[in-house]
Amino acid sequence: MTSPPPSRRILFVDDDPQLLSGLGKALRRHRDRWDMVFAGSGADAIEEVRRGSFDVVVSDMRMPVMDGATLLARIRELDPTTIRMILSGFSDRTSVVRALPVAHQFFEKPCDLAELTAAIGRACELRAMFHSEPLRALVARLGVLPPPPAIYHELSAMLGHASAGIPAFAAVIERDAGLHARVLQVARAVHTRTPHAIRSIDEAVSSVGVELLVALVLAAYTFELVGDRELPGFSLAEHMHHALEVARGARELGARAVADDAFVAGLVHELGRLVIATELSDDHLAIVRQCGEPGASRRAVEHGVLGTSHAELGAYLVALWGLPLRIIEAVARQDDEAAPATPVLAALRAAHAALPRPGTAAPG
């Protein structure tokens, strides 16, 4: 009796044939669960993606003609649900920041093989979730999903230029008055113990750092999705307050090494709930009503109404937006008690345990 073919496809890309050969031998024991393809250039990788989609793409950063950042950007255009990873040398700092908008995870060469395979395994589980029929049906109902703001891509591109100083970043953010205010709000929440309040974007950049600020721009944008609309059964003010409190708590309660990711995860952890309230108001009200019944579980109620949950929808969105894999995992698994607690997820759960869920406005 023959065993079934591997269900997950992984593409490895590197211009060093010896490295690819060594990687193939080292990963041979995973052939029963992964269909692994090895490409020696960005052009070869694109051809492989056009022949068939991949769950995960792992690319070297430094390659001639088409480097890793350019390759992953092309792959994102072809299939934005592919989980994208970069392998880079320690000295590739300038190159790596160019890949921030298009890579979900980074590994330093030489990387720990066990760590890499574990990350690929978790990424495959997320990709399987993204392609589940209930979630795909919900996404189809939503139609055009909210894209990341154009300003995010502009700031991300600036990260790769050493000449881009604090005033340049501040000038870009200050062009959008609403986003400017939101970014200041969340930047203040990052550092609650600073001796003085953050009053400008320049101070925010100096306080939290450029890379975290770019992530905060994307997280702050989630609050703008509602705009000025009044949503029955949903209070944007309560949602924002809850998100900021969870973000602050996750940063303080989590491991220091993941503090920034924990903060951003807290800000976006209920993005799916916001989108459901905004775009699927009837379903949202049904969920609100059923969650008010004794012993109701929000996760079970959402699966009953939607076939999936706000956590899974939110994870799908932040994956499309290019947030790190650690944040995607935490958002996806936040209500799954059986899921093992990664450091960011543990921080998110600890923050949630210390705070109540946001209330809901009375349905109109």
RALIN-V526433 format. One record per residue. RES is the residue in one letter. OMEGA is omega in degrees with one decimal (* if undefined). D_LAST is the distance of its C-alpha to the last C-alpha in Angstrom with 2 decimals. Layout:
# RALIN-V526433
RES:OMEGA:D_LAST / RES:OMEGA:D_LAST
This chain:
# RALIN-V526433
M:-179.0:60.54 / T:178.8:58.97 / S:179.5:55.94 / P:179.2:52.77 / P:178.0:52.49 / P:-175.4:50.46 / S:-176.4:46.78 / R:-177.0:46.10 / R:-178.0:47.76 / I:178.4:48.77 / L:176.0:50.50 / F:-175.9:52.80 / V:177.1:54.15 / D:-179.0:57.13 / D:178.4:60.19 / D:-177.1:62.45 / P:179.3:63.78 / Q:178.7:65.18 / L:179.0:61.85 / L:179.7:60.14 / S:179.4:62.96 / G:179.4:62.73 / L:178.9:58.97 / G:178.7:59.40 / K:-178.3:62.00 / A:-176.3:59.98 / L:-175.2:56.92 / R:-177.2:58.97 / R:179.3:57.87 / H:-175.9:54.26 / R:-179.4:55.31 / D:-179.9:54.16 / R:-179.8:50.48 / W:169.1:50.48 / D:-172.8:51.92 / M:178.9:53.25 / V:-177.3:54.37 / F:-178.5:56.38 / A:-175.5:56.63 / G:179.4:59.17 / S:177.2:57.41 / G:-179.9:54.12 / A:177.7:55.27 / D:-180.0:56.12 / A:178.9:52.74 / I:178.1:50.92 / E:179.1:53.05 / E:-179.9:52.17 / V:178.5:48.41 / R:177.8:48.87 / R:-178.6:50.67 / G:-175.4:47.85 / S:178.4:44.85 / F:175.4:45.22 / D:-177.2:42.95 / V:172.0:44.56 / V:178.1:46.88 / V:-174.8:49.11 / S:168.3:51.07 / D:-180.0:53.74 / M:-175.3:52.97 / R:174.8:56.40 / M:179.4:57.60 / P:177.6:59.63 / V:179.5:58.26 / M:-178.4:54.68 / D:-174.6:53.55 / G:-179.4:50.84 / A:179.0:48.10 / T:179.2:48.82 / L:-177.3:48.99 / L:175.4:45.65 / A:178.8:44.02 / R:-179.4:45.49 / I:177.2:44.33 / R:177.9:40.77 / E:-177.8:40.91 / L:179.4:42.30 / D:-175.0:39.93 / P:179.5:37.37 / T:176.0:36.63 / T:175.7:40.25 / I:-170.2:40.64 / R:-177.4:43.15 / M:-179.8:45.66 / I:168.5:48.44 / L:-176.9:51.84 / S:173.6:53.44 / G:-177.2:56.44 / F:-175.7:56.14 / S:-175.0:57.41 / D:-172.4:54.83 / R:-178.1:52.37 / T:179.6:52.09 / S:-176.0:51.72 / V:-178.4:49.11 / V:174.8:46.67 / R:-177.4:46.79 / A:-176.8:45.42 / L:-178.2:42.45 / P:-172.1:39.89 / V:-179.3:41.30 / A:178.7:42.46 / H:-179.1:40.34 / Q:-179.0:43.25 / F:174.3:46.68 / F:-179.9:49.87 / E:179.2:53.05 / K:-8.3:56.31 / P:-175.1:57.99 / C:176.4:54.88 / D:-174.0:54.77 / L:-179.9:54.79 / A:178.5:53.00 / E:179.9:50.17 / L:-178.2:49.94 / T:177.9:49.94 / A:179.4:47.32 / A:178.1:45.02 / I:179.1:45.67 / G:179.1:44.89 / R:179.2:41.50 / A:178.5:40.78 / C:177.7:41.64 / E:178.3:39.17 / L:179.9:36.38 / R:177.2:37.54 / A:177.2:37.49 / M:-178.4:33.86 / F:-177.8:33.01 / H:175.3:34.73 / S:-176.6:33.19 / E:179.7:31.97 / P:-179.0:28.37 / L:178.2:27.95 / R:178.6:29.76 / A:179.3:27.55 / L:178.5:24.38 / V:178.8:26.06 / A:177.8:27.05 / R:-178.5:23.51 / L:-178.9:22.50 / G:-178.5:25.42 / V:179.9:26.66 / L:179.0:25.99 / P:180.0:25.63 / P:172.1:29.28 / P:-178.4:30.73 / P:179.5:31.15 / A:-178.3:34.53 / I:178.2:35.34 / Y:179.1:35.43 / H:179.0:38.20 / E:179.1:40.03 / L:179.2:40.07 / S:178.2:41.07 / A:180.0:43.95 / M:-179.1:45.07 / L:-177.9:45.43 / G:-178.2:48.49 / H:-178.3:50.33 / A:-177.3:52.23 / S:-178.6:52.51 / A:-178.9:48.76 / G:-178.2:48.49 / I:-179.6:45.67 / P:-179.8:45.56 / A:177.7:45.06 / F:-179.5:42.02 / A:-177.7:40.58 / A:180.0:41.18 / V:-177.6:39.19 / I:-175.7:36.09 / E:176.9:36.33 / R:-178.4:36.01 / D:-172.8:32.24 / A:-179.1:30.86 / G:179.4:27.43 / L:177.3:29.10 / H:-178.5:31.80 / A:-179.1:29.44 / R:-179.4:27.74 / V:176.6:31.19 / L:-178.8:32.47 / Q:-177.8:29.56 / V:177.0:30.21 / A:176.7:33.97 / R:-179.3:33.86 / A:178.8:32.11 / V:-176.0:35.00 / H:-179.2:37.60 / T:-176.3:36.38 / R:177.6:39.97 / T:-175.6:41.40 / P:178.4:43.40 / H:-178.5:41.48 / A:175.9:38.08 / I:-173.6:37.90 / R:-176.7:37.69 / S:177.2:38.51 / I:176.6:38.34 / D:179.3:42.12 / E:179.1:41.70 / A:179.2:38.94 / V:-179.5:41.30 / S:-175.0:44.15 / S:-173.0:42.12 / V:-177.7:40.44 / G:-172.9:42.73 / V:-175.0:42.29 / E:177.8:41.34 / L:-179.9:38.56 / L:178.7:37.30 / V:176.3:37.07 / A:179.6:34.97 / L:176.2:32.74 / V:-179.5:32.25 / L:179.8:30.86 / A:179.7:28.67 / A:179.6:27.37 / Y:-179.5:26.55 / T:179.6:23.89 / F:-177.6:21.80 / E:-174.9:22.23 / L:-180.0:20.68 / V:-177.7:17.15 / G:-178.4:18.70 / D:-176.0:16.71 / R:170.5:13.55 / E:-177.0:10.12 / L:176.8:8.84 / P:177.6:5.49 / G:-178.6:7.29 / F:178.0:10.27 / S:179.1:12.20 / L:-180.0:15.26 / A:178.5:17.11 / E:178.4:17.00 / H:-179.9:17.95 / M:-179.6:20.83 / H:179.8:22.00 / H:-179.2:22.13 / A:180.0:23.94 / L:179.3:26.44 / E:178.1:27.13 / V:179.2:27.75 / A:179.9:29.88 / R:179.3:31.90 / G:179.5:32.40 / A:179.0:33.45 / R:-176.9:35.95 / E:-174.3:37.44 / L:-177.3:37.55 / G:177.4:38.71 / A:-176.1:42.24 / R:-176.3:43.53 / A:-177.5:44.44 / V:-174.2:40.83 / A:-178.2:39.15 / D:178.6:38.02 / D:179.2:36.69 / A:179.1:34.88 / F:-179.4:33.19 / V:177.5:32.04 / A:177.4:30.91 / G:-179.6:28.73 / L:-172.9:27.14 / V:-170.4:26.33 / H:178.1:25.92 / E:175.2:22.17 / L:-179.9:22.39 / G:178.5:21.60 / R:178.8:18.29 / L:-179.6:17.40 / V:178.2:18.63 / I:179.4:16.72 / A:-176.8:13.35 / T:-170.6:14.64 / E:-177.3:16.37 / L:-170.4:15.06 / S:-180.0:11.28 / D:177.4:11.48 / D:178.9:14.12 / H:-179.6:12.44 / L:176.6:9.54 / A:178.5:12.55 / I:179.4:14.46 / V:-178.3:12.06 / R:-177.4:12.06 / Q:178.1:15.80 / C:178.1:16.66 / G:179.7:15.58 / E:-178.1:18.35 / P:175.9:21.77 / G:-177.5:24.08 / A:174.1:21.76 / S:-178.1:23.05 / R:-180.0:20.75 / R:-179.3:23.67 / A:179.6:24.20 / V:-179.4:20.59 / E:178.8:20.46 / H:177.9:23.84 / G:-177.5:22.75 / V:-171.4:19.81 / L:-173.5:21.43 / G:178.8:25.07 / T:-176.2:25.23 / S:176.8:23.52 / H:179.3:21.96 / A:-179.0:25.33 / E:176.8:27.35 / L:178.6:25.30 / G:178.3:25.54 / A:178.0:29.25 / Y:-178.7:29.77 / L:-177.1:28.35 / V:173.1:30.39 / A:177.3:33.40 / L:-178.9:33.12 / W:175.4:32.90 / G:176.8:36.09 / L:-175.6:35.21 / P:-178.3:37.87 / L:-179.5:38.19 / R:179.6:37.84 / I:178.9:34.31 / I:180.0:33.38 / E:-177.7:34.71 / A:178.9:32.85 / V:-177.3:29.45 / A:-171.4:30.22 / R:-171.8:31.56 / Q:-178.0:29.34 / D:-178.3:27.99 / D:-175.4:31.21 / E:-179.2:33.25 / A:-177.0:36.25 / A:177.0:36.55 / P:-174.5:39.40 / A:168.7:38.42 / T:-178.2:39.66 / P:-179.9:40.03 / V:178.5:36.81 / L:178.3:34.83 / A:178.3:36.47 / A:-180.0:35.43 / L:179.3:31.80 / R:179.5:31.82 / A:179.1:33.55 / A:179.8:31.03 / H:-179.5:28.13 / A:-178.2:30.06 / A:-175.4:30.30 / L:173.8:26.62 / P:172.2:23.37 / R:177.6:20.77 / P:178.3:18.04 / G:178.3:15.06 / T:175.8:11.49 / A:178.8:8.61 / A:179.6:6.29 / P:179.7:3.75 / G:*:0.00
